[in-house]
Amino acid sequence: MACMRTQVRVITVAVILFNVINGTNSASCDSQKSCSSCTNKNLFVPREIVECNWCPLDRKCHNVRDTSGTVNNPCNEIDDIDDINIKEKSTCYRDVSSTATYNPEMAVLFANLSAVAYADAENLHNCLRKIHKDTPGYDFEIHEAIGRKCPFILDYKECFAYTAISHAKKMIVLSFRGSDGFWQVFDQFISSYKNPIPFRDVASGNVFEYFRAAFTRLYDPCIQKSWVAR
């Protein structure tokens, strides 16, 4: 009997290993609702056996072996950039959206920091001091205020953004001013009649020409240098 039990155990272990190696569990990829549970099905020792990929674009678990599933995985449809599928549990941190939780205090803080961008440049510091008073523990200071004439049809207030930093909270802020006045909104309206164009490259999605031009006008020569300087 002892020999028979040993034989049964060996057969059971062999069947389990066969099932894992041949991917009989891969059909359950679609039922996984988180990055960690999805990638938990993959093995990397003694050899790599990847059954499921987590796509941060649609936040779904996709079966690697299922041809139809591969077609429906938006992370496989992006060309010219590195594979963004997540297959290792240790890299689930890349899927920020899966771990983010709503924080009312931070929501109010970010709304206030966004509103600062609408102030005149000479009043930026006063606005930040008001935020410090309302939100103790933050020490934001303006690093750079960036305003440039946006090259469009009509003449209106410059496009504007600012960068700020909090040493206490180890945070860097980049805030753009949105639409400010009728003529700027009208310019955006005219731009919307044209077909959207790639934002930065094909993989980054499409936007209306106005918004790409405004971002590029501020970011490429000025904001990017401001970030590097910090």
Buried (B, 14 or more C-beta within 10 A) or exposed (E): EEEEEEEEEEEEEEEEEEEBEEBEEBEBBBEBEBBBBBBEBBEEEEEEBBBBBBBBBEBBBBBBBBEEBBEBBEBBEBEEEEEBBBBBBEEBEEBEEBEEEEEEEEEEBEEBBBBBBEBEEEEBBEBBEEBBEEBEEBEBEBBBBBBBEBEBEEEBBBBBBBBBBBEEEEBBBBBBBEEBEEBBEBBBEBBEEEEBEEBEEEEEEEBBBBBBBBBEBBBEEBBEEBBEEE
